[in-house]
Amino acid sequence: MFTLKTDASKVALVHLVRMLKDLRFELIDCQVTTSHLKSLGARELPRQEFLTALAAAIEGEDLRPTADQFTAAHLMQISTNL
């Protein structure tokens, strides 16, 4: 990821994680484990455990964000709660 400031992508990831938690997302597939991701709560899952958790998240309550959750005002509210 390209940024003009050092570690800006890490700050952006922190905000993304917090926003997705607010939107009740269950999983983020990070692909690669890093110490930074672990500091945010990431953990490696065996493939079968990941697939089981993914299936449960897909079959569960429809938690897809609604259009109003992506308004600038809502996103600003989320970011101020960080």
C-alpha positions as CSV (number, residue, x, y, z in Angstrom):
1,M,0.0,0.0,0.0
2,F,1.4,3.4,-0.9
3,T,1.1,6.3,1.5
4,L,2.7,9.7,1.8
5,K,3.1,9.3,5.6
6,T,4.9,6.5,7.5
7,D,2.5,3.9,8.9
8,A,-0.6,5.7,7.5
9,S,-1.8,2.3,6.2
10,K,-1.6,0.9,9.7
11,V,-3.8,3.8,11.0
12,A,-6.2,3.2,8.2
13,L,-6.4,-0.5,9.1
14,V,-7.2,0.3,12.7
15,H,-10.1,2.6,11.6
16,L,-11.3,-0.1,9.2
17,V,-11.3,-2.8,11.9
18,R,-13.2,-0.5,14.3
19,M,-15.7,0.4,11.6
20,L,-16.3,-3.2,10.7
21,K,-16.8,-4.1,14.4
22,D,-19.4,-1.4,14.6
23,L,-21.1,-2.9,11.5
24,R,-20.9,-6.3,13.2
25,F,-18.7,-8.0,10.7
26,E,-17.5,-11.4,11.9
27,L,-14.3,-12.0,10.0
28,I,-11.6,-10.3,8.1
29,D,-9.5,-12.6,5.9
30,C,-6.1,-11.0,6.3
31,Q,-4.2,-13.6,4.2
32,V,-0.8,-13.0,6.0
33,T,-0.2,-12.8,9.7
34,T,1.9,-9.9,11.0
35,S,2.7,-8.6,14.4
36,H,0.7,-5.5,13.7
37,L,-2.4,-7.6,12.7
38,K,-1.9,-9.7,15.9
39,S,-1.8,-6.5,17.9
40,L,-5.3,-5.7,16.5
41,G,-6.6,-9.1,17.6
42,A,-5.9,-11.2,14.5
43,R,-5.2,-14.8,14.9
44,E,-4.5,-17.6,12.5
45,L,-7.3,-20.2,12.0
46,P,-6.8,-23.6,10.5
47,R,-8.5,-23.7,7.1
48,Q,-11.4,-25.9,8.2
49,E,-12.1,-23.6,11.3
50,F,-12.1,-20.6,9.0
51,L,-14.5,-22.2,6.5
52,T,-16.8,-23.2,9.4
53,A,-16.7,-19.6,10.8
54,L,-17.3,-18.2,7.4
55,A,-20.2,-20.4,6.7
56,A,-21.8,-19.5,10.1
57,A,-21.3,-15.8,9.3
58,I,-22.9,-16.2,5.9
59,E,-25.8,-18.2,7.2
60,G,-26.5,-16.0,10.2
61,E,-28.5,-12.9,10.5
62,D,-28.1,-10.6,7.5
63,L,-25.7,-8.0,8.8
64,R,-24.9,-6.4,5.5
65,P,-24.7,-2.6,6.0
66,T,-27.6,-0.6,4.8
67,A,-27.1,2.4,2.6
68,D,-27.7,4.8,5.6
69,Q,-24.7,3.1,7.4
70,F,-22.4,4.4,4.7
71,T,-23.5,8.0,4.8
72,A,-20.7,10.5,5.6
73,A,-22.5,11.4,8.8
74,H,-22.5,7.8,10.0
75,L,-18.9,7.2,9.0
76,M,-17.9,10.3,10.9
77,Q,-19.8,9.1,13.9
78,I,-18.0,5.8,13.8
79,S,-14.6,7.5,13.4
80,T,-15.2,9.9,16.4
81,N,-15.9,6.8,18.6
82,L,-12.5,5.5,17.8
